[in-house]
Amino acid sequence: MLLKTDPRNRAWIEIDPKSIEQNARIIRNLLAEDCLLMAVVKADGYGHGAETVARAALLGGAHNLGVATLQEGLDLRAVGIDCPILVLGNLIQVEELRACLGCDLMPTISSYKEALLCQKIAEDADQYFEIHLKVDTGMTRLGCDFEESFDVIKSILTLTNLKLKGIYSHLALADGDINGESAFITEKQKQRFEELLTTLPSNGKDFCRHLANSAGAIRDPGLHFDMVRVGLALYGYNPISHLHKDLGLSPALSVKARVTLLREVPAGVGVSYGHQFTTNRKSRLAVVAIGYADGVSRALSGRISVLFNEMRLPQVGSITMDQLVIDVTNYPEIEVGSIVTLLGKDGNTVISPQEWSGLIGSIPWEVLCGFKNRLPRLIA
Ligand SMILES: *Cc1c(COP(=O)(O)O)cnc(C)c1O
């Protein structure tokens, strides 16, 4: 017999698809009428569940989806999502590209050599293969060399079974300051992209031209071109909140866990591995059933709070694999079974992934992708 526990017994993630839908709508409203919104749902929708996010984003006005891997694209096709999907990562195996063609997924290619491979696959299948070409304008990761891109495009256009649907590039510093180096590099990338496009008939408007991620889309309409590829903002976080007015984005994810034990301890007691924390008074401590094996980084030990009735309760001592301890001396309302919020909204109070990432020298993207399979995901 298969036994299944109630996901709300211990620790879990709650996802609110209405927030995703509304965030998509807010982002859409930043765009010109004919500019498309790609919802980036890679890494299982930044930990929110790719299918849930995809459906909500499409309802909110997204036109297509971006994934990182072939499998992510195939999984979306398998659940019946039939909008255009672009694979943002590079595929190197013939079988992978064949699967793309077979399932109507568009690969990203970074070289003429890859284009030739796609041409061969399409020719053998007697089909047309829709692809996007990525050009490196300054990120120095995927994409063909900017200097070579002019010729690469010309050569690709001679390949009869390929349909070059899009030409794109990726910004390296768009989430930095609006002045200084980040502005300089971002502008330089934009200029290179435009320089390439001007060599094409009618500035390349036969192709879908795209450059901006969330930060690019929010910081400058001049970076929008024909489409923006938005991840973080869709999930409710403004990557350049330090520069801009509130866009009204709302976080779609919260992480909650139960108190499973209460302890009364005297002053001077060491708490958890390494005794990193010692009580300085008679204390009431609560054990919460979530730990670093669920994605609450151990580096956050003693630095975070959890929310309960919109109050912040301090976490104390080392975060362990499966539990952490909070000091509830001042909060008699906490009892065994109480639900605390580690991340996300509790009424009008919020703990954001930016707050966590700022404490440990990480970034909100990594915090969101860090939640593990052990945490069940519930859809609100
Ligand atoms: C992940 C990714 C995005 C989305 O980035 P956000 O900063 O989350 O908006 C856009 N484009 C590419 C190529 C990506 O890999």
PDBQT file of the ligand as one rigid body, heavy atoms in Angstrom, charges set to zero:
ROOT
HETATM    1  C1  LIG A 401      17.033  32.924 -17.104  1.00  0.00    +0.000 C 
HETATM    2  C2  LIG A 401      17.052  33.755 -18.305  1.00  0.00    +0.000 A 
HETATM    3  C3  LIG A 401      16.206  34.872 -18.423  1.00  0.00    +0.000 A 
HETATM    4  C4  LIG A 401      15.325  35.365 -17.290  1.00  0.00    +0.000 C 
HETATM    5  O1  LIG A 401      16.085  36.100 -16.372  1.00  0.00    +0.000 OA
HETATM    6  P1  LIG A 401      15.412  36.911 -15.167  1.00  0.00    +0.000 P 
HETATM    7  O2  LIG A 401      16.510  37.748 -14.673  1.00  0.00    +0.000 OA
HETATM    8  O3  LIG A 401      14.972  35.903 -14.157  1.00  0.00    +0.000 OA
HETATM    9  O4  LIG A 401      14.282  37.683 -15.730  1.00  0.00    +0.000 OA
HETATM   10  C5  LIG A 401      16.199  35.558 -19.621  1.00  0.00    +0.000 A 
HETATM   11  N1  LIG A 401      16.993  35.173 -20.648  1.00  0.00    +0.000 NA
HETATM   12  C6  LIG A 401      17.821  34.116 -20.569  1.00  0.00    +0.000 A 
HETATM   13  C7  LIG A 401      18.678  33.762 -21.728  1.00  0.00    +0.000 C 
HETATM   14  C8  LIG A 401      17.886  33.387 -19.397  1.00  0.00    +0.000 A 
HETATM   15  O5  LIG A 401      18.730  32.341 -19.322  1.00  0.00    +0.000 OA
ENDROOT
TORSDOF 0
